[in-house]
Amino acid sequence: MGFEINDVTSKIIQRGLAETSKAIENSIVRISYGKQTKAMENAANLMISEGMEAQRRGSQQAAQNVQMGLNLLSTAESGLSSVNDNLQRIRELAVQRENGTYSESDKAAIDAEIKSRMEEIDRVSKSTSYNDIKLLDGSANELTLQVGPDAEKETNTLNVGSALGSVSTSELGLNPEDEDFINKIDSALERVTGMRSDIGAMSNRLGSALNSLYVQNENLTAAQSRLIDVDMATEMSKLTQNQILQNASTSLMAQANQSPGIASILL
């Protein structure tokens, strides 16, 4: 009497084949992405990883903000350097003009250059800008940067506008007709030097913040990797094993159709 394959045996083979095929599909996805992609694989790790991802992206954006802040301050420093050079030349000319040995035409030439230099200072004050933000006309005194990945304003924002201000000749109090013109120039030079010093200090602070953000981003990336990255060697081994099982199950199904008794014995 022959031994025939029954419905239970057939379903066992089919279920095993389906499970193996699903395992192969999951392994291929994990190998392709290099990460666990489903919450069911490790729900706790995936949830922690998503929180880290939000922090990592926040730190990346904060780093971009800081870099833009450094570029902005560098632009302001360049403008102030130009103003400083012009003030130094104006002072030199003002002292030169006080020399009684110069003729009226000589003094007129000196006055013309002083006027030209003052106009250049006003031009720099009005035109120095970064991303359409005027930096040296007094309008950027409330400019702040988000320099951290979180929303805490006290620790993660920086008022770069506090280092900026107007450097127009009127704001600096410069008037060639004043008797104390040279003293006014000295005061203007002192003010510009102070602004440059503030910008330098703020640039150092931003540079330090940028380095910290880079380190934070690297640490978050490494921590994420430990949580959800796939062990490629292990996953490839699983894939190979499941492919062997899949081939065996497929062969078993074929043999079951031809020789049901053999399939039952193998099971």
MARRODREN-859719 format. One line per field, with one value per residue: residue number from 1; x, y, z of N, C-alpha, C, O in turn. Coordinates in Angstrom, 2 decimals, decimal comma. Layout:
seq	[NUM ...]
nx	[X ...]
ny	[Y ...]
nz	[Z ...]
cax	[X ...]
cay	[Y ...]
caz	[Z ...]
cx	[X ...]
cy	[Y ...]
cz	[Z ...]
ox	[X ...]
oy	[Y ...]
oz	[Z ...]
This chain:
seq	[1 2 3 4 5 6 7 8 9 10 11 12 13 14 15 16 17 18 19 20 21 22 23 24 25 26 27 28 29 30 31 32 33 34 35 36 37 38 39 40 41 42 43 44 45 46 47 48 49 50 51 52 53 54 55 56 57 58 59 60 61 62 63 64 65 66 67 68 69 70 71 72 73 74 75 76 77 78 79 80 81 82 83 84 85 86 87 88 89 90 91 92 93 94 95 96 97 98 99 100 101 102 103 104 105 106 107 108 109 110 111 112 113 114 115 116 117 118 119 120 121 122 123 124 125 126 127 128 129 130 131 132 133 134 135 136 137 138 139 140 141 142 143 144 145 146 147 148 149 150 151 152 153 154 155 156 157 158 159 160 161 162 163 164 165 166 167 168 169 170 171 172 173 174 175 176 177 178 179 180 181 182 183 184 185 186 187 188 189 190 191 192 193 194 195 196 197 198 199 200 201 202 203 204 205 206 207 208 209 210 211 212 213 214 215 216 217 218 219 220 221 222 223 224 225 226 227 228 229 230 231 232 233 234 235 236 237 238 239 240 241 242 243 244 245 246 247 248 249 250 251 252 253 254 255 256 257 258 259 260 261 262 263 264 265 266 267]
nx	[0,85 0,67 2,34 0,92 1,30 -0,06 -2,43 -1,48 1,29 2,01 1,35 3,13 5,57 5,12 4,71 7,20 8,78 7,74 8,39 11,16 11,65 10,73 12,57 14,88 14,26 14,13 16,80 18,15 17,18 18,20 20,94 21,22 20,55 22,14 21,28 19,05 15,70 13,11 10,74 10,02 12,27 14,04 12,60 13,06 15,74 15,47 13,74 15,28 17,34 16,03 15,54 18,17 18,81 17,30 18,62 21,14 20,68 19,86 22,23 23,82 22,55 22,86 25,62 25,93 24,69 26,48 28,79 27,93 27,65 30,32 31,31 29,86 30,84 33,48 33,18 32,28 34,54 36,36 35,28 35,56 38,31 38,98 37,81 39,36 41,90 41,43 40,83 43,28 44,82 43,47 44,00 46,75 46,84 45,47 47,21 49,33 48,25 48,23 50,70 52,40 53,90 52,82 51,38 48,39 47,26 48,38 47,17 44,55 44,59 45,12 42,78 40,95 41,63 41,11 38,34 37,60 38,43 36,75 34,29 34,62 34,66 32,00 30,76 31,61 30,43 27,73 27,53 28,69 27,82 26,16 24,64 22,50 22,20 22,80 25,76 27,34 25,95 24,47 22,06 22,04 22,11 20,57 20,95 20,90 22,21 21,41 23,08 23,15 21,78 19,33 16,40 16,88 17,15 18,92 21,34 21,90 21,80 23,33 24,12 25,23 25,01 25,66 28,31 28,48 27,88 27,16 29,49 29,62 30,77 29,44 28,34 30,65 31,47 33,00 34,35 35,97 36,23 36,23 37,98 39,12 39,61 41,56 41,58 39,01 39,30 41,06 39,37 37,51 39,10 39,68 37,14 36,54 38,61 37,84 35,44 36,44 37,93 35,89 34,58 36,59 36,76 34,20 34,26 36,15 34,70 32,60 34,05 34,93 32,45 31,68 33,54 32,79 30,22 30,81 32,15 30,08 28,26 29,70 29,90 27,19 26,56 28,20 27,11 24,52 25,15 26,08 23,71 21,82 23,07 23,74 25,35 27,37 28,75 27,51 24,90 25,15 25,85 23,49 21,79 22,86 22,48 19,67 19,04 20,00 18,26 15,89 16,26 16,40 13,83 12,30 13,15 12,22 9,48 9,11 9,92 8,00 5,73 6,29 7,13 5,54 5,95 8,70 9,07 7,62 9,07 11,48 10,66]
ny	[-1,19 2,21 5,25 8,26 11,80 14,07 16,82 18,20 17,72 18,93 21,59 22,15 22,11 24,22 26,40 26,54 27,17 29,67 31,17 31,05 32,36 34,92 35,58 35,68 37,84 39,91 39,89 40,68 43,29 44,45 44,15 45,72 48,32 48,46 48,76 48,14 48,05 47,85 48,26 46,01 44,45 45,42 47,15 48,95 49,82 51,00 53,13 54,65 55,24 56,85 59,11 59,91 60,47 62,75 64,51 64,44 65,52 68,01 68,98 69,04 71,05 73,17 73,38 74,27 76,74 77,97 78,04 79,80 82,01 82,47 83,13 85,45 87,13 87,26 88,70 91,12 91,83 92,22 94,51 96,32 96,36 97,72 100,20 100,90 101,17 103,37 105,31 105,49 106,58 108,99 110,21 110,49 112,32 114,46 115,25 115,96 118,15 120,06 121,11 124,04 124,69 124,00 124,87 126,63 125,29 122,79 122,08 122,02 119,81 117,87 118,06 117,23 114,55 113,63 114,00 112,21 109,81 109,70 109,48 106,97 105,44 105,79 104,54 101,89 101,38 101,42 99,45 97,01 93,74 90,59 87,97 89,65 91,00 93,88 94,87 96,85 99,19 99,68 98,33 95,67 94,98 93,29 90,76 87,27 83,93 80,49 78,18 75,66 72,27 72,17 73,76 75,49 78,71 80,22 78,85 78,05 80,02 82,85 86,21 87,76 90,25 92,01 92,56 94,16 97,27 100,70 102,30 104,67 107,91 110,00 108,71 108,03 110,47 112,24 115,15 117,20 119,92 120,36 121,46 119,63 117,46 115,48 114,19 113,15 111,36 109,56 108,54 107,31 105,35 103,84 102,89 101,31 99,45 98,19 97,00 95,19 93,59 92,46 91,01 89,20 87,74 86,65 85,14 83,23 81,94 80,90 79,22 77,32 76,30 75,17 73,10 71,52 70,77 69,24 67,09 66,15 65,35 63,30 61,49 60,89 59,71 57,44 56,17 55,66 53,88 51,68 50,87 50,27 49,48 46,91 43,77 42,84 40,45 38,50 38,78 38,13 35,47 34,44 34,92 33,24 30,72 30,65 30,77 28,29 26,67 27,45 26,52 23,80 23,34 23,93 21,91 19,75 20,11 19,64 16,98 15,89 16,09 14,23 11,90 11,23 9,74 9,83 12,54 12,75 11,13 12,57 14,88]
nz	[0,00 -0,92 0,38 0,89 0,45 2,74 3,49 5,74 5,82 3,40 3,95 5,97 4,61 2,79 4,53 5,81 3,59 2,92 5,20 5,11 2,67 3,34 5,32 3,77 2,12 4,05 4,92 2,60 2,33 4,71 4,26 1,99 2,91 5,11 7,66 10,43 9,57 10,41 13,04 14,47 14,59 16,52 18,62 20,78 20,42 17,91 18,45 20,22 18,47 16,59 18,11 18,51 15,88 15,39 17,11 15,92 13,36 14,18 15,32 13,06 11,54 13,31 13,20 10,58 10,88 12,65 11,06 9,08 10,71 11,38 8,85 8,43 10,48 9,65 7,32 8,37 9,85 7,79 6,61 8,76 8,97 6,67 7,26 9,46 8,25 6,62 8,55 9,85 7,81 7,46 9,91 9,72 7,61 8,78 10,82 9,23 7,91 9,85 9,84 9,45 7,24 4,85 1,73 0,64 -1,51 -1,14 1,28 0,43 -1,23 0,66 2,22 0,31 -0,01 2,57 2,64 0,63 1,78 4,01 2,76 1,68 4,01 4,82 2,67 3,00 5,46 4,77 2,79 3,52 3,87 4,56 3,05 2,37 4,75 6,42 7,96 9,19 9,55 11,73 11,90 12,54 15,20 16,74 15,90 16,03 16,52 16,13 17,82 18,83 19,06 20,32 21,81 23,91 24,73 26,28 26,32 23,74 21,82 20,24 20,44 17,94 16,95 18,94 18,71 16,59 14,82 13,85 11,71 10,45 9,37 10,62 12,82 14,09 14,82 13,27 11,93 9,81 10,26 12,92 15,83 17,49 15,85 15,43 17,90 17,82 15,75 16,95 18,93 17,30 16,10 18,36 18,97 16,69 16,88 19,24 18,41 16,54 18,21 19,77 17,78 17,12 19,54 19,61 17,28 18,00 19,98 18,47 16,80 18,64 19,40 16,99 16,65 18,83 18,04 15,80 17,00 18,62 16,66 15,41 17,55 17,99 15,55 15,66 17,90 16,99 14,97 16,40 17,52 15,44 13,07 10,71 11,23 8,86 8,14 9,72 8,79 6,08 6,36 7,46 5,31 3,34 4,55 4,69 1,99 1,18 2,63 1,42 -1,21 -0,62 0,41 -1,82 -3,54 -2,07 -2,20 -4,90 -5,06 -3,41 -4,89 -6,82 -5,47 -2,85 -0,51 0,05 0,64 3,02 4,72 4,82 6,10]
cax	[0,00 1,50 2,25 0,62 1,47 -1,35 -2,50 -0,65 2,68 2,15 1,30 4,40 6,60 4,81 4,94 8,64 9,29 7,32 9,19 12,53 11,63 10,61 13,85 15,80 13,87 14,56 18,26 18,55 16,88 19,16 22,26 21,17 20,56 23,16 20,66 17,76 14,72 11,77 10,66 9,88 13,58 14,48 11,80 13,68 16,91 15,04 13,18 16,42 18,06 15,29 15,82 19,54 18,81 16,82 19,72 22,23 20,30 19,88 23,62 24,30 22,02 23,52 26,98 25,79 24,41 27,72 29,68 27,42 28,00 31,75 31,45 29,30 31,79 34,65 32,82 32,27 35,94 36,98 34,81 36,17 39,72 39,02 37,53 40,55 42,96 41,07 40,98 44,71 45,28 42,87 44,75 48,04 46,60 45,08 48,44 50,11 47,61 48,54 52,03 52,24 54,73 52,12 50,66 46,94 46,96 48,73 46,12 43,34 44,76 44,96 41,36 40,25 41,84 40,36 36,93 37,47 38,56 35,53 33,24 34,86 34,20 30,53 30,37 31,82 29,42 26,43 27,52 29,17 26,65 26,27 23,32 21,58 22,12 23,75 26,51 28,04 25,16 23,71 20,77 22,19 22,46 19,76 21,17 21,26 22,44 21,13 24,36 23,01 20,74 18,09 15,68 17,16 17,66 20,02 22,60 22,09 21,75 24,42 23,79 26,41 24,78 26,26 29,67 28,39 27,34 27,42 30,81 29,56 31,55 28,61 28,24 31,97 31,67 34,11 34,11 37,29 36,24 36,35 39,33 39,63 39,40 42,50 41,08 37,84 39,82 41,58 38,21 36,93 40,00 39,49 35,85 36,67 39,46 37,01 34,52 37,22 38,27 34,66 34,35 37,58 36,37 33,01 34,68 36,77 33,63 31,89 34,94 34,87 31,12 31,67 34,29 31,96 29,12 31,37 32,39 28,76 27,69 30,45 29,52 25,82 26,61 28,78 26,14 23,46 25,70 26,11 22,33 20,99 23,79 23,72 26,62 27,31 29,22 26,44 23,72 25,45 25,78 22,06 21,23 23,32 21,78 18,26 18,97 20,15 16,98 14,88 16,49 16,04 12,37 11,78 13,40 11,35 8,13 9,11 9,96 6,73 4,75 6,62 7,21 5,05 6,51 10,05 8,91 7,15 10,19 12,44 10,11]
cay	[0,00 3,41 6,27 9,49 13,06 14,64 18,28 18,72 17,69 19,95 22,92 22,34 22,47 25,54 27,40 26,67 27,86 31,08 31,81 31,18 33,40 36,20 35,83 36,08 39,20 40,83 39,96 41,48 44,69 44,91 44,25 46,85 49,57 48,42 49,09 47,55 48,96 47,62 48,36 44,68 43,83 45,85 48,37 49,88 50,42 51,86 54,34 55,43 55,71 57,96 60,28 60,32 61,04 64,13 65,26 64,52 66,50 69,32 69,41 69,37 72,36 74,15 73,56 75,14 78,08 78,50 78,35 81,03 83,08 82,75 83,84 86,79 87,90 87,49 89,79 92,34 92,13 92,77 95,89 97,12 96,52 98,80 101,44 101,19 101,67 104,73 106,20 105,69 107,51 110,30 110,78 110,92 113,54 115,54 115,71 116,61 119,42 121,01 121,66 125,37 124,92 123,61 125,94 126,45 124,24 121,52 121,78 121,68 118,43 117,04 118,07 116,43 113,13 113,34 113,87 110,96 108,70 109,67 108,94 105,53 104,86 105,76 103,52 100,59 101,24 101,14 98,33 95,73 92,90 89,14 87,40 90,79 91,57 94,97 94,55 97,97 100,42 99,77 97,64 94,24 94,85 92,25 89,53 86,12 82,66 79,24 77,49 74,34 71,46 72,21 75,03 76,32 79,98 80,75 78,15 77,66 81,16 83,80 87,51 88,28 91,66 92,81 92,91 95,00 98,62 101,62 102,95 105,83 109,03 110,77 107,92 108,10 111,85 112,83 116,39 117,82 121,31 120,44 121,72 118,39 116,43 114,37 113,44 112,40 110,22 108,59 107,89 106,42 104,20 103,03 102,20 100,27 98,40 97,46 96,15 94,09 92,70 91,71 90,05 88,15 86,90 85,90 84,15 82,13 81,19 80,14 78,15 76,29 75,68 74,36 71,87 70,71 70,22 68,18 65,95 65,63 64,66 62,04 60,58 60,43 58,79 56,19 55,52 55,12 52,72 50,53 50,45 49,76 48,98 45,46 43,04 42,32 39,07 37,66 38,84 37,35 34,06 34,10 34,91 32,01 29,59 30,66 30,42 26,83 26,10 27,71 25,56 22,47 23,26 23,88 20,55 18,85 20,24 18,96 15,54 15,50 15,92 13,02 10,74 11,72 8,98 10,33 13,83 12,55 10,58 13,66 15,78]
caz	[0,00 -1,04 1,44 0,16 1,17 3,13 3,53 6,84 5,35 2,37 4,57 6,70 3,63 2,25 5,56 5,95 2,42 3,02 6,25 4,60 1,64 4,03 5,97 2,71 1,72 5,11 4,91 1,44 2,66 5,72 3,63 1,05 3,66 6,14 8,94 10,74 8,97 10,94 14,49 15,07 14,75 17,85 18,77 21,72 19,77 16,81 19,03 20,70 17,29 15,98 18,93 18,19 14,54 15,52 17,70 14,94 12,34 14,83 15,46 11,71 11,17 14,17 12,66 9,41 11,40 13,21 9,95 8,49 11,64 11,20 7,58 8,63 11,28 8,82 6,41 9,17 10,17 6,58 6,49 9,82 8,63 5,68 7,98 10,27 7,36 6,20 9,72 10,06 6,79 7,76 11,03 9,17 6,82 9,69 11,45 8,16 7,59 10,91 9,59 8,87 6,07 3,63 1,02 0,59 -2,49 -0,49 2,26 -0,32 -1,68 1,85 2,55 -0,69 0,29 3,80 2,25 -0,12 2,73 4,82 1,89 1,58 5,27 4,76 1,70 3,63 6,50 4,15 1,83 4,07 4,17 4,38 2,76 2,39 6,10 6,61 9,17 9,81 9,51 12,98 11,83 12,86 16,61 17,39 15,14 16,86 15,84 16,84 17,76 19,45 18,44 21,08 21,80 25,07 24,20 27,08 26,07 22,35 20,90 20,43 19,87 17,23 16,70 20,00 18,30 15,40 15,02 12,74 11,67 9,55 9,90 11,55 14,05 14,72 15,25 12,51 11,18 9,60 10,68 14,38 16,32 18,09 14,84 15,64 19,06 17,36 14,97 17,92 19,54 16,28 15,99 19,56 18,83 15,66 17,45 20,20 17,64 15,96 19,31 20,09 16,69 17,28 20,67 19,22 16,29 18,75 20,64 17,44 16,37 19,66 19,29 15,78 16,95 19,74 17,26 14,96 17,88 19,00 15,50 15,25 18,64 17,74 14,41 16,13 18,79 16,11 14,26 17,32 17,81 14,34 11,90 10,54 11,16 7,49 8,08 10,28 7,92 4,88 6,74 7,57 3,95 2,67 5,17 4,29 0,57 1,12 3,10 0,39 -2,30 -0,13 0,50 -3,18 -4,03 -1,33 -2,77 -6,20 -4,80 -2,80 -5,97 -7,57 -4,56 -1,55 0,60 0,33 1,30 4,39 5,48 5,02 7,09]
cx	[0,89 1,28 2,08 0,84 0,11 -1,29 -1,60 0,81 2,94 2,19 2,58 5,50 6,37 5,08 6,44 9,26 8,95 8,15 10,62 12,63 11,55 11,91 14,90 15,53 14,34 16,08 18,76 18,32 17,91 20,56 22,31 21,29 21,67 22,63 19,43 16,69 13,33 11,79 10,61 11,23 14,18 13,83 12,47 14,87 16,50 14,48 14,30 17,18 17,36 15,49 17,21 19,61 18,33 17,91 20,84 21,92 20,29 21,29 24,23 23,83 22,66 24,93 26,95 25,53 25,69 28,68 29,25 27,74 29,46 32,00 30,97 30,30 33,06 34,41 32,84 33,69 36,65 36,57 35,46 37,66 39,90 38,78 38,75 41,67 42,69 41,20 42,44 45,26 44,73 43,63 46,11 47,90 46,26 46,30 49,29 49,56 47,94 49,91 51,89 53,04 54,02 51,38 49,17 46,54 47,29 47,64 44,82 43,40 44,59 43,49 40,56 40,41 41,11 38,88 36,68 37,52 37,30 34,35 33,38 34,41 32,67 30,04 30,50 30,76 28,07 26,40 27,98 27,98 27,00 24,87 22,23 21,38 23,20 24,45 27,08 27,28 24,28 22,41 20,84 22,45 21,64 19,93 21,63 21,44 22,01 22,38 24,34 21,85 19,39 17,53 16,01 17,87 18,90 21,36 22,90 21,91 22,88 24,08 25,03 26,25 25,40 27,68 29,67 27,81 27,68 28,82 30,79 30,33 30,74 28,49 29,56 32,32 32,79 33,66 35,44 37,38 36,41 37,80 39,96 39,46 40,31 42,06 39,86 38,27 40,33 40,44 37,57 37,78 39,83 38,18 35,94 37,53 38,69 36,04 35,25 37,62 37,08 34,38 35,34 37,22 35,16 33,35 35,34 35,72 32,87 32,75 34,94 33,54 31,05 32,40 33,47 30,82 29,61 31,59 31,07 28,15 28,39 30,05 28,11 25,78 27,15 27,80 24,99 23,93 25,69 24,71 21,67 21,75 23,82 25,15 26,61 27,72 28,13 25,25 23,95 25,39 24,34 21,42 21,60 22,59 20,33 18,08 19,12 18,86 15,88 15,02 16,08 14,53 11,74 11,96 12,47 9,93 8,05 9,10 8,64 5,67 4,99 6,58 6,81 5,67 7,87 9,96 8,51 8,27 11,20 11,96 10,17]
cy	[1,24 4,39 7,62 10,72 13,64 16,15 18,87 18,79 18,77 21,35 23,20 22,78 23,89 26,65 27,63 27,43 29,34 31,82 32,03 32,29 34,78 36,57 36,29 37,52 40,22 40,99 40,83 42,97 45,23 45,08 45,46 48,18 49,63 48,70 48,24 48,53 48,82 47,65 47,00 44,01 44,18 47,20 49,40 50,59 51,38 53,17 55,25 56,03 56,89 59,24 60,82 60,98 62,48 65,03 65,48 65,55 67,91 69,85 69,76 70,76 73,45 74,43 74,46 76,58 78,74 78,89 79,62 82,22 83,47 83,52 85,28 87,66 88,19 88,64 91,12 92,78 92,74 94,22 96,79 97,35 97,65 100,15 101,86 101,77 103,10 105,73 106,50 106,70 108,91 110,97 111,30 112,23 114,71 116,12 116,48 118,00 120,49 121,66 122,99 125,63 124,57 124,80 125,65 125,35 122,86 121,11 121,39 120,23 117,46 116,93 117,20 114,94 112,73 113,12 112,55 109,75 108,58 109,13 107,43 104,81 104,74 104,69 102,12 100,34 100,85 99,83 96,99 94,89 91,43 88,59 88,46 91,37 92,64 94,80 95,76 99,29 100,57 98,99 96,18 94,00 93,81 90,90 88,40 84,88 81,51 78,38 76,14 73,59 71,53 73,62 75,93 77,60 80,44 80,12 77,94 78,79 82,12 85,10 88,11 89,77 92,56 93,25 93,86 96,37 99,49 102,21 104,08 106,98 109,88 110,04 107,95 109,51 112,57 114,05 117,11 119,26 121,45 120,66 120,46 117,19 115,22 113,53 112,59 111,18 109,14 107,82 106,90 105,17 103,25 102,23 101,05 99,12 97,55 96,52 94,95 93,08 91,83 90,64 88,89 87,19 86,04 84,83 82,95 81,28 80,33 78,98 77,00 75,55 74,76 73,04 70,94 70,04 69,09 66,91 65,31 64,83 63,31 61,02 60,03 59,43 57,43 55,43 54,92 53,85 51,48 49,98 49,73 49,27 47,45 44,91 42,31 40,84 38,12 37,61 38,06 35,86 33,59 33,98 33,62 30,78 29,51 30,34 28,91 26,15 26,28 26,72 24,15 22,30 23,18 22,49 19,55 18,90 19,50 17,45 15,05 15,27 14,62 11,78 11,18 11,00 9,48 11,65 13,68 12,02 11,67 14,63 15,16]
cz	[0,00 0,09 0,75 1,05 1,50 3,20 4,60 6,42 4,32 2,96 5,35 5,75 3,12 3,27 5,77 4,80 2,47 4,05 5,80 3,56 2,28 4,72 4,96 2,28 2,75 5,13 3,77 1,71 3,65 5,13 2,69 1,79 4,69 7,52 9,16 10,29 9,54 12,46 15,15 15,30 16,11 18,11 19,66 21,08 18,67 17,34 19,55 19,53 16,63 16,78 18,67 16,82 14,56 16,09 16,68 13,86 12,92 14,96 14,11 11,29 12,01 13,67 11,43 9,84 11,90 12,09 9,25 9,39 11,53 9,91 7,71 9,40 10,50 7,85 7,15 9,51 8,98 6,39 7,52 9,57 7,63 6,35 8,80 9,42 6,93 7,35 9,99 9,06 7,04 8,90 10,55 8,39 7,72 10,40 10,44 7,86 8,62 10,73 8,84 7,62 4,76 3,04 1,04 -0,39 -1,92 0,49 1,57 -0,80 -0,51 2,23 1,59 -0,41 1,57 3,48 1,54 0,81 3,61 4,02 1,74 2,86 5,27 3,78 2,30 4,69 5,92 3,36 2,41 4,51 3,96 4,19 2,91 3,79 6,22 7,96 9,90 9,72 10,75 13,00 12,27 14,34 17,37 16,70 16,06 16,00 16,73 16,71 18,47 18,84 19,12 21,14 22,98 24,65 24,95 26,70 24,59 21,34 21,24 19,71 19,21 16,94 17,74 19,65 17,11 15,75 13,83 12,85 10,64 10,19 10,87 12,88 14,82 15,17 14,53 11,72 11,03 10,08 12,19 14,79 16,92 17,15 15,08 16,84 18,68 16,54 15,91 18,60 18,57 16,11 17,18 19,47 17,83 16,17 18,44 19,50 17,05 17,03 19,71 19,04 16,80 18,40 20,30 18,18 16,97 19,43 19,64 16,93 17,35 19,61 18,09 16,00 17,85 18,98 16,36 15,80 18,29 17,87 15,27 16,31 18,43 16,59 14,84 17,03 18,00 15,43 15,14 17,58 16,64 13,12 11,89 10,53 9,82 7,41 8,59 9,34 6,63 5,16 6,85 6,18 3,23 3,23 4,71 2,81 0,38 1,54 2,06 -0,76 -1,89 -0,07 -0,87 -3,78 -3,36 -1,86 -4,10 -6,02 -4,21 -3,86 -6,75 -6,69 -3,17 -0,37 1,02 1,08 2,74 5,27 5,81 6,08 8,49]
ox	[1,79 0,22 3,00 0,59 -0,76 -0,22 -1,01 1,48 3,96 2,98 3,05 6,26 7,31 5,61 6,89 10,17 9,78 8,57 11,22 13,58 12,20 12,32 15,70 16,45 14,88 16,58 19,69 19,16 18,43 21,27 23,33 22,03 22,10 23,40 18,85 16,77 12,44 12,71 11,10 11,33 14,76 14,42 12,47 14,98 17,11 14,73 14,27 17,60 18,01 15,60 17,42 20,36 18,87 18,11 21,41 22,77 20,65 21,54 25,06 24,60 22,97 25,39 27,83 26,07 25,95 29,33 30,08 28,07 29,80 32,82 31,57 30,56 33,66 35,30 33,34 34,01 37,46 37,40 35,87 38,20 40,84 39,47 39,11 42,32 43,59 41,63 42,81 46,06 45,44 43,89 46,55 48,73 46,69 46,42 49,88 50,33 47,93 50,24 51,33 52,88 54,56 50,84 48,75 45,61 46,59 47,23 44,07 42,40 44,00 43,00 39,61 39,47 40,55 38,26 35,70 36,77 36,86 33,51 32,39 33,85 32,12 29,04 29,61 30,24 27,34 25,36 27,68 27,23 27,97 24,01 21,17 20,46 24,39 23,79 27,27 27,87 23,45 21,72 19,81 22,95 21,96 19,13 22,63 20,91 22,22 22,70 25,39 21,01 18,41 18,11 15,48 19,03 19,83 22,40 24,04 21,88 23,32 23,77 25,78 27,24 25,65 28,19 30,73 27,31 28,40 29,28 31,82 30,51 31,29 28,53 29,57 33,34 33,46 32,71 36,00 38,48 36,70 38,73 41,17 39,21 39,87 42,14 39,70 37,67 40,08 40,52 37,15 37,25 39,83 38,12 35,46 37,22 38,85 35,84 34,74 37,64 37,22 34,00 34,97 37,33 35,10 32,78 35,13 35,82 32,54 32,24 34,94 33,50 30,45 31,92 33,46 30,49 28,91 31,27 30,94 27,58 27,73 29,89 27,86 25,06 26,63 27,68 24,53 23,18 25,35 24,54 21,03 21,15 23,89 26,05 25,94 27,10 27,86 24,65 23,03 24,94 23,99 20,63 20,76 22,14 19,82 17,10 18,46 18,41 15,06 14,03 15,51 14,00 10,76 11,07 11,98 9,26 7,05 8,39 8,21 4,83 4,06 6,07 7,69 5,90 8,17 10,70 9,00 8,40 11,73 12,75 9,75]
oy	[1,33 4,42 8,09 10,67 13,71 16,73 19,93 19,80 19,45 22,19 24,34 23,71 24,67 27,70 28,77 28,23 30,18 32,96 33,07 33,07 35,72 37,73 37,17 38,31 41,27 42,09 41,62 43,80 46,33 46,03 46,15 49,06 50,71 48,86 47,69 49,72 49,61 47,13 46,83 43,10 43,32 48,25 50,59 51,81 52,43 54,22 56,46 57,19 57,83 60,32 62,03 61,93 63,34 66,15 66,56 66,36 68,87 71,04 70,67 71,55 74,53 75,57 75,30 77,52 79,91 79,93 80,44 83,31 84,65 84,44 86,21 88,80 89,26 89,45 92,12 93,97 93,66 95,07 97,91 98,40 98,44 101,13 103,04 102,74 103,94 106,86 107,63 107,57 109,90 112,18 112,38 113,13 115,84 117,34 117,51 118,92 121,69 122,64 123,04 126,67 124,81 125,63 124,55 124,58 121,88 119,95 120,54 119,51 116,39 115,84 116,51 114,16 111,63 112,19 111,85 108,79 107,47 108,40 106,70 103,72 103,72 104,02 101,29 99,23 100,05 99,18 95,94 95,27 91,08 88,74 88,21 92,17 92,33 94,60 95,71 100,37 101,47 98,98 95,52 92,94 93,48 89,99 88,53 84,78 81,55 77,90 75,53 74,19 71,03 74,56 77,04 77,58 80,99 80,79 77,66 78,54 82,20 85,09 88,86 90,47 93,74 94,21 94,32 96,57 99,08 102,58 104,41 107,02 110,41 110,66 107,90 109,73 113,42 113,99 117,58 119,77 122,54 120,12 120,26 116,07 114,07 112,30 111,46 110,11 107,95 106,61 105,81 104,07 102,03 101,06 99,94 97,95 96,33 95,39 93,83 91,87 90,63 89,52 87,74 85,97 84,86 83,74 81,81 80,05 79,17 77,89 75,83 74,32 73,69 71,98 69,72 68,89 68,09 65,80 64,08 63,76 62,32 59,84 58,84 58,43 56,39 54,21 53,81 52,87 50,39 48,79 48,69 48,69 46,81 45,49 41,29 40,07 37,09 36,55 37,39 35,07 32,50 33,08 32,98 29,92 28,43 29,72 28,31 25,19 25,40 26,15 23,39 21,25 22,45 21,95 18,62 17,87 18,83 16,72 13,93 14,38 14,00 10,74 11,49 11,61 9,55 11,87 14,40 12,42 11,71 15,14 15,79]
oz	[0,83 0,71 0,08 2,25 0,63 2,98 4,39 6,64 4,36 2,54 5,39 6,05 3,02 2,93 5,89 4,99 2,11 3,83 6,07 3,57 1,82 4,72 5,25 2,11 2,40 5,33 3,94 1,37 3,47 5,45 2,62 1,36 5,11 8,47 8,23 10,59 9,19 13,09 16,27 16,12 16,77 17,86 19,35 21,17 18,50 16,75 19,34 19,58 16,17 16,21 18,61 16,62 13,86 15,63 16,59 13,49 12,25 14,74 14,02 10,75 11,51 13,71 11,24 9,26 11,63 12,15 8,86 8,90 11,58 9,88 7,17 9,01 10,66 7,58 6,64 9,45 9,13 6,04 7,20 9,91 7,72 6,05 8,83 9,81 6,89 7,14 10,31 9,41 6,86 8,85 10,93 8,52 7,46 10,56 10,76 7,59 8,31 11,40 7,75 6,99 3,68 3,76 1,41 -0,14 -2,19 0,54 2,07 -0,78 -0,65 2,52 1,98 -0,55 1,66 3,98 1,80 0,65 3,90 4,55 1,68 2,80 5,68 4,03 2,15 4,82 6,51 3,28 1,83 5,41 3,29 5,07 3,49 3,98 6,14 8,98 11,11 9,79 10,82 14,02 12,38 14,72 18,51 16,91 16,77 14,89 17,95 15,62 18,69 18,17 18,59 20,58 23,06 24,25 24,35 26,75 24,23 20,13 22,39 18,52 19,84 16,72 17,49 20,22 16,67 16,86 12,92 13,93 10,05 11,40 11,84 13,94 16,05 15,82 15,11 10,93 12,03 10,29 12,68 14,18 16,85 17,58 14,96 16,80 19,15 16,63 15,69 18,80 18,96 16,00 17,03 19,85 18,10 15,93 18,48 19,94 17,06 16,78 19,96 19,37 16,58 18,25 20,65 18,20 16,58 19,46 19,91 16,66 16,95 19,74 18,15 15,59 17,64 19,24 16,17 15,37 18,30 18,09 14,98 16,01 18,66 16,65 14,43 16,93 18,29 15,32 14,70 17,83 16,83 12,21 12,93 9,93 9,66 6,68 7,98 9,13 6,14 4,32 6,39 5,92 2,60 2,47 4,39 2,41 -0,48 0,92 1,85 -1,24 -2,68 -0,44 -1,08 -4,43 -4,00 -1,96 -4,40 -6,71 -4,48 -3,74 -7,26 -7,09 -2,36 0,67 2,21 2,05 3,60 6,42 6,92 6,88 9,46]
